[in-house]
Each structure stands twice: as C-alpha cells, then as structure tokens.
Amino acid sequence: MSVETTEKSTAPVARRRSPALTWLCWLLAAPGLLWALIRLPGLERGPLVQLVAFTPYVAGWALAPLVLAVALRRRWPAVTAGVVALTLIGAVAPRALPDSAATGGPPLRVATANMLAGEGDAATVVGLVRTHRVDVLALQEFTPQTQAELDRLGLAELLPHRQLNAEVGTTGSALYTRFPLTDTGIRRNAGGFTQAYGTLAVPGAPPVRVESAHPMAPHALSTLPDWWADLRAQPAATPHGGLRILAGDFNSTLDHAVLRRLLGTGYVDAAAAVGQGLVGTWGPYDGDLIPPVTIDHVLVDRRIGVSGVSVHPLPGSDHRPVLAELTLPRS
C-alpha cells in the first residue's frame, strides 16, 4: 500500500509545468504582438515611426518565440506567437516574391541616388549611368559642387536633358534624362527638401511624369509633422490618366502606413514587384549599429512593367542607388 500511495502522490508532480517557463514564453511573444498591433493598422506615432522601419527584422525574430513555445508545449503562447509570426511575415514576405509582367513597350531604365549633401562620389554615379545605360537619373541632396563634378565627368553627354536645383546642404534636387523633358519645375516640400520634376517623351510610349522624390526624414520628433506632410503631398498616381514615376529617397519603408497609402493610389514599388523589396538601401550611418533599411524607392504606375531592380554602392553616401529596369506601355 505504501508503494502505491507514493506513486499516486508523485504522478501529478511529474506533470506539473514551470510557471517561469510559461511566463518566459509570454514575455518573448509580447513584443511581436504589440508590434503587429501597431504595424498592421498603421498606428505608428512618435518614436514608433522610426521603429516600424525595422519590421522585416522583427518578422524574422518572431519565429523564435513560436519555436520556444512549441518546444515547451505552452499551447496559448504558441498560438499567439504563431499568429504574430504569420501576420508579420505575411506583411513583408511578398516583397521577396516577384510579381510583375512586362508590357511589351519601350524599355526605360531609372536610377535614383541620394548624394549626402554632395559627398557621394560623382564618378560612381556617372559610371552607373554609362555601364547600365540609364535613361533617367533622379538625385537628392544635390549641390553645386555635385553638379559641376558631374558635368566635368561627362554626364551631359549621356543624359543631355535636365531639370536641376543645386543647393548647398541637403535640400537640392536633380533630374537628368536621355529623352526630352517638358513641363519641368521644382517643388519645395514643407520640410525644406526640393523635388525636380518633368514630363518625359519616350519614343513609342505615352508621356511619363517623372519626379525626384525627397520627403523630410523622421530623424527627430520635431521633424515628424513635416515627414507626414511631405509624404502626404507626394503626387498620387493617376491610373486613369497620364503615367507617373516617383524615384528617390522617401525616408520611409513599405511598413509605413503613409507610404502604403501613396502606393494605394495606383503605384507599384519596383523592387517589391521583382522580389527585391527587402534589400537595404540606407545604413549603417556614421558607424552606428543600425541594420540596413529600404527607404529609397522607384514607384511606378501599375501599368508600367518591371523587369529588374538592383542596388549599388555609392562611396561617400549613406544611401545606395537603386536602378529599376522598366517597360512602358505602348502609345
């Protein structure tokens, strides 16, 4: 009898689970859950605006709490972590999956580069244009020094048509093209950055409105109002009208709600269309331990096909140029 009593008394002890491990599972799942609740409905405000840019990294990390909870057989933490992982990965994974079709019209190669207040290497930019036969070059933080250096290196021979606004510091903008430009101009955002624009005449294609985009950066709480205003002021796509292309440093990723709303007007992110939407274009900055994020984009009218996107180094700048190979519809 004593042996039997001992076995009965010890059996429940063997099945007892450690509350500490259960709390650990919940503790690890909680950040991802909060992140998803902010990212999905676009509730980022204040410092969260900067944090949301790193959603792809959080999506990858979200698998860790799921694996731990499953291994420890904690059902509800596992269910919660699984929903969070599926939600965040589902939000970012499409950017790594190609989903674009060529239109069969004239090709157009568009490149964009932030010159970091003129510190970006002009020779690298000209080499990119020459090697890849770039048709449209959008530059941000374009200075008089950069303009002079590009002219000296022969950019005018490669891209003779231009709309330029060279300014000392970070506010300048430029648009160089192989094809004639009309209806050109310069727009200054609320945050101070300017945007060069014009209408491109490509043989065999309808006119294309092209603009070098550069909204304010959300680098401090004081700049957030201008960041919001600048992104909201970006020209919407005109899916039932003329073609539009916005190329530049948007200072936002596809995880920011305000940029997603702009895409919703009828744009396609070229990099995401060909499965390159998770390739970082900015960072680290000044040696800071900041993982790269994707804030430089080529947004194209959804009637424009995308056949390829590549990201290139640019010595002297903290940004990497983006080159998009497009196919315009026939006129």
Secondary structure as UniProt FT lines:
FT   HELIX           2..15
FT   HELIX           19..39
FT   TURN            40..42
FT   TURN            46..47
FT   HELIX           48..52
FT   TURN            53..54
FT   HELIX           55..61
FT   HELIX           63..71
FT   TURN            72..73
FT   HELIX           75..92
FT   HELIX           93..96
FT   STRAND          107..114
FT   TURN            116..119
FT   HELIX           122..132
FT   STRAND          136..140
FT   HELIX           144..152
FT   TURN            153..154
FT   HELIX           155..158
FT   STRAND          161..165
FT   STRAND          173..177
FT   STRAND          181..188
FT   TURN            190..191
FT   STRAND          194..200
FT   TURN            203..204
FT   STRAND          208..213
FT   HELIX           221..223
FT   HELIX           224..232
FT   TURN            239..240
FT   STRAND          243..249
FT   TURN            254..255
FT   HELIX           257..263
FT   TURN            264..266
FT   STRAND          267..269
FT   HELIX           270..273
FT   TURN            277..278
FT   TURN            286..287
FT   STRAND          296..301
FT   TURN            302..303
FT   STRAND          305..311
FT   TURN            315..316
FT   STRAND          322..327
//
